[in-house]
Amino acid sequence: MKINKEKMIEKQGYRLHILQSKKYKTINVVAKFKSALQRELMTKRALLPMILQKATSSYPDTRSLQAAMEDLYGMVLNSDGTKKGEDHVISFRMEVANEVYLNDQTPLLKKALGLFREVLFQPKVVDGGFDPKIVNREKQTLEQKITSIKDDKMSYANMRMIDEMCKGEPYSLHVHGYLEDLKKLDEKDLYSYYQSFISNDLLDVYIIGDLENIDVEALMDEHFRRDSSEVNQDDGNEKQHIAVSEPKNIVEHDDLNQGKLHLGFRTHTVFGDEDYFALQIFNGLFGGFPSSKLFMNVREKHSLAYYAASRFESHKGLLLVFSGVDPKDYEKAKTIILEQVEAMKKGEFTDEEVEQTKEQVTNQLLETMDNAQGLIEVLYHQVLSGKVIEAEDMIEQVRGVTKEDVIAMANKIELDTIYFLTSREGGEQE
């Protein structure tokens, strides 16, 4: 698969990333706002995109804003907030039909960008704040999100493990924010923060699609240039190398039938490091695919887990293992999971398994990059890491990983935290 190279240009108040491709019948624009993770901002940043998508100065309610998008051949707009290493990123995504493929001559991209700009830069303001009705409604929605995490025991166990594993580190902060902060927030507080956010967050804007015969730079400048931002430079957070002295054992009790056994490891490797691609293959062999050691040994061979898998955090250097086990099988399951780590350290896997996993990782990467917004996510890794790796080079680097590279990675990984959420009558399995 031929992947066009992105063109990145420093503009006034933002960085523009252009990807020309005839592959897509739509044009995708993604605006990514990045700021350092801070406890006092998490709830505001969780609520903000929810508010901005509900009304603008010209479209004062959800119905009129939705109708305006429908008029633009069903333009789609969505947003989310995520943790990436020690940063918080709010993404606004827009997708619109490419006018090249339409019969009429509507300047669709220009109109869609105008609406997108209004959502970001011209929100509905009432008496020096956001619309209180919208704020109260969205606060209720966010409150439900925060409280419902407790009901999804797998997500809750993962959150609690990160709380304990990364205590004192920005990464431990909760992406949906905190109830005690939400209760105190009002429309004026939030609007005051919005003004700081919209001027000062590091902004990267991606546009991807068939852009021939369009003056993309002029068009994007018209909609995204920020006069208040004299610079849009990334100071970058220093990578934290956390040494593990003794693994933590945390046992907590709740009303559940299936125990949640989660393990957290420090990989000491992030995107941009030379051994990052070896980490991808390690994860694939260890717990990333149905053919992996965790799945085959913990779940299939010993029938000790309802599920067993692993994933890694590209910008934080964490490897996380998830498993659902019967509370009485805690010790056995933990032992067998840790045995799989030792097997990886000793190289107890074949060259054929390495090749098969490289193929799986490559296919996964190609599938992600086959989607316009997936490709943008892959390319944004470069912004976060400050390391430029062309999309095609990523695939070559995956294919270049050897068994020895994977063994070296396995021996670099350190167990940090074992977290077990068990039934109230499950007993103390320390």
N, C-alpha and C positions, 0 to 999 in steps of 0.2 A: 504494500500500500504506500503510495507516494503521499507524503505529508508536506504541504506547503510551509515554508518558513514564515514565521511571524516577523512583521516589521514593527519595531518598538521605537516610539518617538517621545522625547521629553517635551511636554507642552506646558502652558502656563497653568499651574495648579493641578495638573494630572499627568499621568503617563498613558499614551495611546498605543494600543496593540492592534495591528491590522493583520487579518488573515484572509487573503484572497483565495476563494475556492469555488469552483463551478459545481461542486458536488452537492451542495444544498440548495433546495428550492426556496428556503426562507433566509432571512438575515437575523442573526442573533447578536444582541448587544448586552454585555454584562458589565456592571459597574461594581467594583470591589473596594470597600472602605475598610482600611486597616488601622488598628490602634493597639497599644500594649494592653494586655489583660489587667484590669484593676477592679477590685472588689466593689467599690462604690459606683462603678459604671455598668456592671453586668445587667442589672434589671432594666435600666434605662435603654441599654442597647438591645435588649430582648424585645422591649415594647415598641421601640421607635419604628422599625420597618412595618410592624402591624398597623400603626397609626397612619404612616405615610401612604400606604396602599388603599386607604379608605376614602380619601377626599383631597381635592386640591383647591386652589383659589378659584379656578374656572368651573370645576366640577365639585360642588360642595357636599355631595353625598355619594355613597357607594353606587347607587343605581345609575346616576348620571355619568360617573367615571366608567362604570362597566359598559354603558351604552356607547360611550366614546370609543372604547376599545373594540366593541363589536363593529362599529362603523369602519374601523380600519382592518377589515377582513379578518376579524377575530384575533386581533393582536393579543398576545399572552404576556402577563406580567406576574412575577412571583419573587419572593425574597426569603432569605434565611440568615441566621447568624451562627458561626462556628468558631471553635478554638483551633488554632493552628500553631502548635508549639506554644510560645509565650505571648502570642498575638490573638486578638479577636478580630474576625473578618465578617462584615455584613455585606452580603451579595444581593444586588437587585438584577434580575434577569428579564430581558425583553426578547420576544420572538415575533417577527412579523413576516408576512408573505413578501417575496421579492417582486417588485412591480414589473421587472423584466418579463416575468411569466404571466402577467395579467393582460387582459384585452384593453382595459381603459388606461388612460394616461395619468391617473392619480399619483401625485408625488408622495407615495405611501411612506417611504423611509423618513423623509423630512417631517411628515405629519406625526409619525409614530415617535420619532426622537423628540419632537416638541412636547408630546404628551408625557413621555418618559422623563424629560427634563422637569416638567411641571410637578410630577409626583415627587421627584427628588428635591427640587429647589424652590418650589412655590406651593407649599402645603396650605391647607385651609387654616386661617388664623382667626380666632375670636377673642377680642379684648386682650391682646398681648399673650395669648397662649393657644394651644391646640383646642379644637372643639371639645368641650367637656363631655358631651354625650358620647362621642367616639372614644375618647380616652377611657371613660368608665366601662364602656362595653368591651374594649380590648383588654382592659385590666382584668375583667372577669374571665376572658378567654385565656389570658396568660396564667391566671391563678389556677384554672383547671389544668393547664399543661403541667405546672409545677407540682400540684398535688397528685396528679395521675401517675407521676413517675413511681410513686410508692406502690401503685397497683401492678405495674409491670416489673415483676421481681428480678428479671434478668437485667433490665436497665438500671434498676435501683441498686442491685449488687455491684454493677460496674461503676456506678457513681460513687458508692460508698468505698469501693476499693481505691479509686483514684483519690478520694478525700484523704484516705489514710496513707497511701503510697506517696502522694505528692504534697503532703502537709507542709504549709509554709511556702510552697511554690505557686506562682500564678496559675499554673495549669490545673490546680485543684478547684479553681473557681467554677461555679455552675453556669452553664451556657444559657439556661432559661431565667437566671436571676434568683432572687430570694423573696419569699412572701413578706418578711418584715420590711423590706425596702419598697415593695410594690404598694403596700398599704399606705405608705407615707407620700408616694408620688402623686402630684397633681398635674393638670394641663400646663401650668406656667413653669413648673420645675422642668418638665420634659421639653417644653419648647425652648427654654433657656439652654438646656444641654444640646438640643438639636442644632442650635446656631453655632455652637462650638464644634460639634461633630462635622457638620457640613462644610465648615471652613478648614478644619485642621487635620482630619483623618487623611492618611495617605491614600490617594485615589488612583486606581488602575482601571482603565476602560478598554474592554475588548470588543472588537467588531469582526464578525466572521460571516462570509457568504460571497456570492458573486458580486463584486464591487467595481467591476470594470465600468469605465465612463462615468464614475462618480468621484467628485473631488472630496474624498473621505475626510482629509484633514480639516478643510474649511467647514464642512458639515458638522464634524464632531466639536470643533472649536466653538462653533455657534451655540452648542448645547451644553458643553461640559467645562469650558474654561472657567477657572475660579480666580477672580481678581484679588480676593482676600488672601489667597495662598501665594506668597511670593516664591516659595520653594515647595517642591513635593519630593523631598529627599528622604530616603529611608535610613534612619540611624541604625536600624537593626538591633535586635536584642542579642546580647551575648549568650552563646550557648552555655547552658549550665551542665557541668559534669558532676553528677551526684554519685559519690562513692557509697557502696552498700557495705555496711559493717556486718549486720546480722539481719537476716530476713524477718519481717514482722509477721506474726500470726494473729489474725483478727477473726473472732467468732461472734456472730450476732444472731439473735433469735427473732422469728416473726411467725405469723400465721401462714404456713405453707406446707405442702406435702412434699414438694421436690426441692431438695437443697440446691443452692447455687454456690458452686466452688469456682472461684476466680483467682487466677494467679497473675501477678504483675512482675515483669522482668525489665531491667535496664539494658538496652542494646548498645548504648554509647555510640549510636550511629544515626545520622539524619540525612535527609535528601541533600545531595551535593557532596557527601563524603564518598571516598573511593570505593568503600565496601557496601554502599547502599544497595546495589543490585544483588550482592550476595545475600543481603538480609531478605530481599524479596523471595529469593529461591529457598533460603532457610525456612521462611514462614510457610511457603507452599508445601515443602516436604514435611514440616512439623505439624501444621494444623490448618493450613489455608484452603485445602481442597478435600473432597471426599476420599481421595486416595492417600491422604496424609497419615502420619504415625498416630496422631491423637484419635482420629476417626476410626482407624483400623484396629488399634489396640485397646483404647479405653472404651469405645462404644461397641464395636463389632465383636472383637475377640473375647473380651471379658464381660461384655454387657453391663458395664458399670455406670454408663452415662446415657441420658436421653439425648444429649448432644454434647459434642466436644470439638472445639475449634479455636483457632488463634487469629489475631490480626495485629498489625503494628501501626504505630503513630509515626508518620513520616517526618514530622518536624519537632518531635519531643523525645525521640529515642526510647520509646516504650514498646514492649511486646506484651500483649494481653491474651490470656487464655480463659475461655469461658466453658463451663460444663455444668450440666444439670444432673445431680446424682441423688440417689436415695440417701437420706441422712445417715443411715447405718453403714453406708459404704464409703464414708468420707476418707478414712485412713487408706483404704485400698486404692481408691481413685486417685488420691493425692500422690501416693507412692508410684502408681503406674504412669501418671503424667510426668513426674520428675524423672522416671526411668527413660522416658522418650527423649528428654533433654540430654541425659547422659549418653544415650545411643547416638544422638546427633553429634555430640562432642567427640565420640569415638569413631565417627565415620561409618556407622552401621546402616548404610544405605548404598545403593548401587549407582554406578555411572549412568545406567539406563534410567533410573528414577530421577536423577538430576536432569537428564535430557528431556524426559517427559514433563517435569515440572517447569523447565524453561519454556517449553512449548505452551503449557497452560498459562504461564504468566504473560508470555508474548501475546497469546490470543486475547487474554483479558485486557491487556493494554491497548491492543488494536481495536477491540470492541468499544472500549471507552472513548478512544480517539475518533471512532467512526461517527460518534455523536458530537455535534458542534459544541454543546455546552460541556460535554465530557472532556473534549480536547482543551477547552479553556481552563478547566480545573487542572489538567495535567500541566499546562504551560504556566499556570499561576504558581506552581511549586518553585519555579525559577525566581519569581519575585520574592517569595518568602525566604528562600535560601540564599539569594544573591549569587547563585551559580547558574550559568547558562548552559543547558544541555539540550541540543536540538531533539525534537520528538523522535526522529529516525535514529539518532544516536542512542537514545534510551533503549530502543529495541536491540541494537547491536551490543550494547553493554550487558543486557540481560542474557543474550545468547553467548556472551564471552565468559560467563561465570563457570568456574570449575568446581569439582568436588572438594578440592583443597581449600578454595575460597569459602565454601559453605562450612567446612569443619572449623576454619579460623574464626568465622562469625559465631558459630555455636560456642566456641570457647571464650568469646568476648562477652557473651550475654550473662547477666547476673540476676539471680532471683532476688526480688526486693520484698514482695508482699504476698502472703497467702490469705485470702479472704473467704470466709465460709458463712453464708446465710442459711440457717437451718431452722427446723420446726421448734416450737417452744418446748416440746418434750424431747427434742433431739439430744439433749445432754451437752455437756461441755467437752468438745473434742479438741483439746489443745494439743 
